[in-house]
Amino acid sequence: MKKILLHSCCAVCMAYPVEKLKNEGYEPVVYFYNPNIYPESEYDRRLSELKNYCKKIGCEYIIGEYESSKWYEVIRGLELEPEKGFRCSRCFELRLTQTAKVARELGIGYFTTTLTVSPHKNSEQIFNIAKRIQDEYGLIFLFENFKKSNGFLRTMELSKQNNFYRQQYCGCEYSIRK
């Protein structure tokens, strides 16, 4: 089995991609790096849910630093951007770059993200960013649009089966206002 570092924002979005990747012969290692999540109590809640589910299914996980000040620095001046705009691109770039760094440090040649499972995210926007990052780090990004082929439906089924906490916004304070 090939190890793959799977960037994840929460247990809800992670459950189906982990299932799919395992079925495709990968050994996913979940990486929780989300300095965008606001407030910190929300971050803690999502992290706790993710850790509990990883333990339940026997999936290795890694917790990145909660670097909210770094995130605010990266998106400075973009606070009024709409969802799916340039602020989101900068956020995706920060999180996927960090995922690639960790993958390279661990000797894992593949990485991907659960962000594409959400119908509220533009997968092409994510893929364009990931292409640059994979080339820069000499890794292979798995260009998987997890929402396709009923992926989002399966995500919701797993969420319900596991009684996951389901947040009502993407994660950053600016997505709350939407």
LINGIDA-V535684 format. One record per pair of residues at least 4 apart in sequence whose ideal C-beta (glycine too) atoms are under 7 Angstrom apart, sorted by sequence separation. I is the first residue (numbers start at 1). GAP is how many residues later the second one is. D is the distance in whole Angstrom. If there is no record, write none. Layout:
i:I gap:GAP d:D
i:I gap:GAP d:D
This chain:
i:9 gap:4 d:5
i:10 gap:4 d:7
i:11 gap:4 d:6
i:14 gap:4 d:6
i:15 gap:4 d:7
i:16 gap:4 d:6
i:17 gap:4 d:6
i:18 gap:4 d:6
i:19 gap:4 d:6
i:20 gap:4 d:6
i:22 gap:4 d:7
i:38 gap:4 d:6
i:40 gap:4 d:6
i:41 gap:4 d:6
i:42 gap:4 d:6
i:43 gap:4 d:6
i:44 gap:4 d:6
i:45 gap:4 d:6
i:46 gap:4 d:6
i:47 gap:4 d:6
i:48 gap:4 d:6
i:49 gap:4 d:6
i:50 gap:4 d:6
i:51 gap:4 d:6
i:52 gap:4 d:6
i:53 gap:4 d:6
i:67 gap:4 d:6
i:68 gap:4 d:6
i:69 gap:4 d:6
i:70 gap:4 d:7
i:71 gap:4 d:6
i:72 gap:4 d:6
i:75 gap:4 d:7
i:81 gap:4 d:4
i:84 gap:4 d:6
i:86 gap:4 d:6
i:87 gap:4 d:6
i:88 gap:4 d:6
i:89 gap:4 d:6
i:90 gap:4 d:6
i:91 gap:4 d:6
i:92 gap:4 d:6
i:93 gap:4 d:6
i:94 gap:4 d:7
i:95 gap:4 d:6
i:96 gap:4 d:6
i:97 gap:4 d:6
i:98 gap:4 d:6
i:99 gap:4 d:6
i:100 gap:4 d:6
i:101 gap:4 d:6
i:102 gap:4 d:6
i:122 gap:4 d:7
i:123 gap:4 d:6
i:124 gap:4 d:6
i:125 gap:4 d:7
i:126 gap:4 d:6
i:127 gap:4 d:6
i:129 gap:4 d:6
i:130 gap:4 d:6
i:131 gap:4 d:7
i:132 gap:4 d:6
i:133 gap:4 d:6
i:147 gap:4 d:5
i:150 gap:4 d:6
i:151 gap:4 d:6
i:152 gap:4 d:7
i:153 gap:4 d:7
i:154 gap:4 d:6
i:155 gap:4 d:6
i:156 gap:4 d:6
i:157 gap:4 d:6
i:158 gap:4 d:6
i:171 gap:4 d:6
i:8 gap:5 d:6
i:21 gap:5 d:4
i:37 gap:5 d:6
i:54 gap:5 d:4
i:81 gap:5 d:5
i:83 gap:5 d:6
i:103 gap:5 d:4
i:116 gap:5 d:6
i:121 gap:5 d:7
i:134 gap:5 d:5
i:146 gap:5 d:5
i:147 gap:5 d:4
i:159 gap:5 d:4
i:170 gap:5 d:4
i:8 gap:6 d:4
i:22 gap:6 d:7
i:37 gap:6 d:4
i:81 gap:6 d:4
i:115 gap:6 d:5
i:134 gap:6 d:6
i:169 gap:6 d:5
i:21 gap:7 d:5
i:54 gap:7 d:4
i:116 gap:7 d:4
i:134 gap:7 d:4
i:159 gap:7 d:6
i:169 gap:7 d:5
i:78 gap:8 d:6
i:103 gap:8 d:4
i:133 gap:8 d:7
i:34 gap:9 d:7
i:37 gap:9 d:6
i:78 gap:9 d:4
i:169 gap:9 d:7
i:18 gap:10 d:5
i:51 gap:10 d:6
i:116 gap:10 d:6
i:131 gap:10 d:7
i:6 gap:11 d:6
i:50 gap:11 d:7
i:100 gap:11 d:6
i:115 gap:11 d:6
i:130 gap:11 d:4
i:6 gap:12 d:7
i:18 gap:12 d:7
i:75 gap:12 d:5
i:78 gap:12 d:6
i:99 gap:12 d:5
i:113 gap:13 d:7
i:6 gap:15 d:7
i:32 gap:15 d:6
i:75 gap:15 d:5
i:14 gap:16 d:6
i:47 gap:16 d:7
i:74 gap:16 d:5
i:75 gap:16 d:6
i:127 gap:16 d:5
i:4 gap:17 d:6
i:96 gap:17 d:6
i:32 gap:18 d:6
i:30 gap:20 d:7
i:71 gap:20 d:7
i:74 gap:20 d:5
i:4 gap:22 d:5
i:6 gap:22 d:5
i:8 gap:22 d:5
i:123 gap:22 d:4
i:2 gap:23 d:7
i:6 gap:23 d:7
i:8 gap:23 d:7
i:43 gap:23 d:6
i:71 gap:23 d:6
i:92 gap:23 d:7
i:1 gap:24 d:6
i:2 gap:24 d:5
i:3 gap:24 d:5
i:4 gap:24 d:5
i:5 gap:24 d:5
i:6 gap:24 d:5
i:7 gap:24 d:5
i:8 gap:24 d:6
i:30 gap:24 d:6
i:1 gap:25 d:6
i:2 gap:25 d:7
i:6 gap:25 d:6
i:9 gap:25 d:5
i:1 gap:26 d:4
i:3 gap:26 d:6
i:5 gap:26 d:5
i:7 gap:26 d:6
i:111 gap:28 d:6
i:116 gap:28 d:7
i:119 gap:28 d:6
i:30 gap:29 d:6
i:32 gap:29 d:7
i:110 gap:29 d:7
i:112 gap:29 d:6
i:116 gap:29 d:5
i:117 gap:29 d:4
i:118 gap:29 d:7
i:109 gap:30 d:6
i:110 gap:30 d:5
i:111 gap:30 d:6
i:112 gap:30 d:4
i:116 gap:30 d:5
i:117 gap:30 d:5
i:28 gap:31 d:6
i:29 gap:31 d:5
i:30 gap:31 d:4
i:31 gap:31 d:5
i:32 gap:31 d:5
i:33 gap:31 d:3
i:35 gap:31 d:6
i:109 gap:31 d:6
i:116 gap:31 d:6
i:32 gap:32 d:6
i:35 gap:32 d:4
i:110 gap:32 d:6
i:112 gap:32 d:6
i:114 gap:32 d:7
i:29 gap:33 d:6
i:31 gap:33 d:6
i:35 gap:33 d:5
i:96 gap:33 d:6
i:100 gap:33 d:5
i:104 gap:33 d:5
i:119 gap:33 d:6
i:64 gap:34 d:6
i:92 gap:34 d:6
i:96 gap:34 d:6
i:117 gap:34 d:6
i:35 gap:35 d:6
i:36 gap:35 d:5
i:104 gap:35 d:6
i:117 gap:35 d:6
i:10 gap:36 d:5
i:14 gap:36 d:6
i:35 gap:36 d:4
i:89 gap:36 d:6
i:93 gap:36 d:5
i:97 gap:36 d:6
i:103 gap:36 d:6
i:92 gap:37 d:5
i:96 gap:37 d:5
i:100 gap:37 d:4
i:11 gap:38 d:4
i:15 gap:38 d:7
i:84 gap:38 d:5
i:117 gap:38 d:5
i:10 gap:39 d:7
i:11 gap:39 d:5
i:18 gap:39 d:7
i:100 gap:39 d:6
i:10 gap:40 d:6
i:62 gap:40 d:7
i:89 gap:40 d:6
i:18 gap:41 d:6
i:84 gap:41 d:7
i:8 gap:42 d:6
i:11 gap:42 d:4
i:120 gap:50 d:7
i:36 gap:55 d:5
i:34 gap:61 d:7
i:33 gap:62 d:6
i:33 gap:65 d:5
i:33 gap:66 d:6
i:31 gap:68 d:6
i:31 gap:71 d:6
i:29 gap:79 d:7
i:91 gap:81 d:7
i:87 gap:87 d:7
i:7 gap:88 d:6
i:7 gap:89 d:6
i:7 gap:92 d:4
i:83 gap:92 d:6
i:5 gap:94 d:6
i:79 gap:95 d:6
i:83 gap:95 d:6
i:5 gap:97 d:6
i:17 gap:97 d:5
i:5 gap:98 d:4
i:14 gap:100 d:5
i:17 gap:100 d:6
i:13 gap:101 d:4
i:16 gap:101 d:6
i:5 gap:103 d:5
i:4 gap:104 d:7
i:7 gap:104 d:7
i:13 gap:104 d:5
i:3 gap:105 d:5
i:9 gap:105 d:6
i:13 gap:105 d:6
i:4 gap:106 d:4
i:5 gap:106 d:4
i:6 gap:106 d:6
i:7 gap:106 d:4
i:8 gap:106 d:5
i:9 gap:106 d:6
i:4 gap:107 d:6
i:7 gap:107 d:7
i:2 gap:108 d:6
i:4 gap:108 d:6
i:6 gap:108 d:7
i:53 gap:109 d:6
i:49 gap:115 d:6
i:49 gap:116 d:5
i:45 gap:120 d:6
i:46 gap:121 d:7
i:42 gap:125 d:7
i:20 gap:126 d:7
i:17 gap:129 d:5
i:16 gap:130 d:6
i:38 gap:133 d:7
i:37 gap:134 d:4
i:38 gap:134 d:6
i:16 gap:135 d:6
i:36 gap:135 d:5
i:38 gap:135 d:4
i:36 gap:136 d:4
i:34 gap:137 d:6
i:4 gap:138 d:6
i:16 gap:138 d:5
i:16 gap:139 d:4
i:15 gap:140 d:6
i:13 gap:142 d:7
i:16 gap:142 d:6
i:12 gap:143 d:7
i:15 gap:143 d:4
i:15 gap:144 d:7
i:12 gap:147 d:5
i:15 gap:147 d:7
i:12 gap:152 d:5
i:11 gap:153 d:5
i:12 gap:154 d:6
i:10 gap:157 d:7
i:9 gap:162 d:6
